[in-house]
Amino acid sequence: MTSQPRQSSSQRGVPMSTTGSTLADILERVLDKGIVIAGDISVSVGSTELLNIRIRLLVASVDKAKEIGINWWESDPYLSSHARELAESNQKLLEEVRHLQQEVRSLKAAQE
């Protein structure tokens, strides 16, 4: 049995933390895979909790967010003109329904 000399991790191609990566490479990896940061902050005096804050942060590309089912920006009226139009249309329809309900009530009252 012959023994072979041991190779260092850099000779085997294992990435080390000293391997250079540009900020663009790191950002591309984070956006491609996504990253979740979660934490809770609680302020208490004695046994009385005064403040509780839950922080949840997701950093991902738009494509990755859509892939996992997150697309709130598409319906946010402050970010989408189409959503704003839908909100205005919805408000007009609600007003019309209220008006029609009032008319139905008055017709029922007239029949009685």
C-alpha positions as CSV (number, residue, x, y, z in Angstrom):
1,M,0.0,0.0,0.0
2,T,1.5,3.3,-1.1
3,S,0.7,6.5,0.8
4,Q,0.0,9.6,-1.2
5,P,0.9,13.0,0.2
6,R,-2.0,14.9,1.8
7,Q,-3.3,17.8,-0.2
8,S,-4.2,21.0,1.4
9,S,-7.7,22.3,1.1
10,S,-6.7,24.9,-1.4
11,Q,-5.2,22.2,-3.6
12,R,-8.4,20.1,-3.5
13,G,-10.5,23.1,-4.6
14,V,-12.4,23.6,-1.4
15,P,-13.5,27.2,-1.1
16,M,-12.0,29.0,1.8
17,S,-13.3,32.2,3.5
18,T,-10.2,33.9,2.1
19,T,-11.4,33.3,-1.4
20,G,-12.2,36.6,-3.0
21,S,-15.8,37.4,-3.9
22,T,-17.0,40.7,-5.1
23,L,-20.0,42.4,-3.6
24,A,-21.9,41.8,-6.9
25,D,-21.2,38.0,-6.6
26,I,-22.5,38.0,-3.0
27,L,-25.6,40.1,-3.9
28,E,-26.4,37.8,-6.8
29,R,-26.2,34.7,-4.6
30,V,-28.4,36.3,-1.9
31,L,-31.0,37.4,-4.4
32,D,-31.0,34.1,-6.2
33,K,-31.5,32.0,-3.1
34,G,-33.1,34.5,-0.8
35,I,-32.3,35.2,2.8
36,V,-34.6,35.5,5.8
37,I,-33.8,37.4,8.9
38,A,-36.1,37.0,11.9
39,G,-36.0,38.3,15.4
40,D,-38.0,39.4,18.4
41,I,-37.5,42.4,20.6
42,S,-39.1,42.4,24.0
43,V,-39.0,45.2,26.6
44,S,-40.1,44.2,30.1
45,V,-40.0,45.7,33.5
46,G,-40.1,43.0,36.1
47,S,-42.6,40.4,34.9
48,T,-44.6,43.0,32.9
49,E,-44.0,43.1,29.2
50,L,-44.2,46.7,27.9
51,L,-43.3,46.2,24.3
52,N,-43.0,43.3,21.9
53,I,-41.7,43.7,18.3
54,R,-41.5,40.9,15.8
55,I,-39.2,41.6,12.9
56,R,-39.3,39.4,9.8
57,L,-37.2,40.4,6.8
58,L,-36.9,38.6,3.4
59,V,-34.3,39.7,0.9
60,A,-34.8,38.0,-2.5
61,S,-35.1,38.8,-6.2
62,V,-38.6,39.5,-7.6
63,D,-38.5,36.2,-9.5
64,K,-37.6,34.3,-6.3
65,A,-40.3,36.1,-4.3
66,K,-42.9,35.3,-6.9
67,E,-41.7,31.7,-6.9
68,I,-42.4,31.3,-3.2
69,G,-45.7,33.1,-3.5
70,I,-45.0,36.7,-2.4
71,N,-46.3,39.4,-4.8
72,W,-47.8,42.1,-2.6
73,W,-46.3,44.9,-4.7
74,E,-48.5,44.0,-7.6
75,S,-51.7,44.9,-5.6
76,D,-50.3,47.8,-3.5
77,P,-52.0,50.9,-4.6
78,Y,-49.0,53.0,-3.8
79,L,-46.7,51.0,-6.1
80,S,-49.0,50.0,-9.0
81,S,-51.1,52.3,-11.1
82,H,-53.3,49.3,-12.1
83,A,-53.9,48.5,-8.4
84,R,-54.8,52.1,-7.8
85,E,-57.4,51.9,-10.6
86,L,-58.8,48.7,-9.2
87,A,-59.1,50.3,-5.7
88,E,-61.0,53.3,-7.1
89,S,-63.2,51.0,-9.2
90,N,-63.9,48.9,-6.1
91,Q,-64.8,52.0,-4.1
92,K,-67.3,53.1,-6.8
93,L,-68.9,49.6,-6.9
94,L,-69.2,49.6,-3.1
95,E,-71.0,53.0,-3.2
96,E,-73.3,51.7,-5.9
97,V,-74.2,48.6,-3.9
98,R,-74.9,50.8,-0.8
99,H,-77.2,53.0,-3.0
100,L,-79.0,50.0,-4.4
101,Q,-79.5,48.5,-0.9
102,Q,-81.1,51.8,0.2
103,E,-83.4,51.7,-2.8
104,V,-84.4,48.1,-2.0
105,R,-85.1,49.0,1.6
106,S,-87.3,52.0,0.6
107,L,-89.2,49.8,-1.9
108,K,-89.8,47.2,0.7
109,A,-91.0,49.9,3.1
110,A,-93.4,51.3,0.5
111,Q,-94.9,47.9,-0.1
112,E,-95.7,47.3,3.6
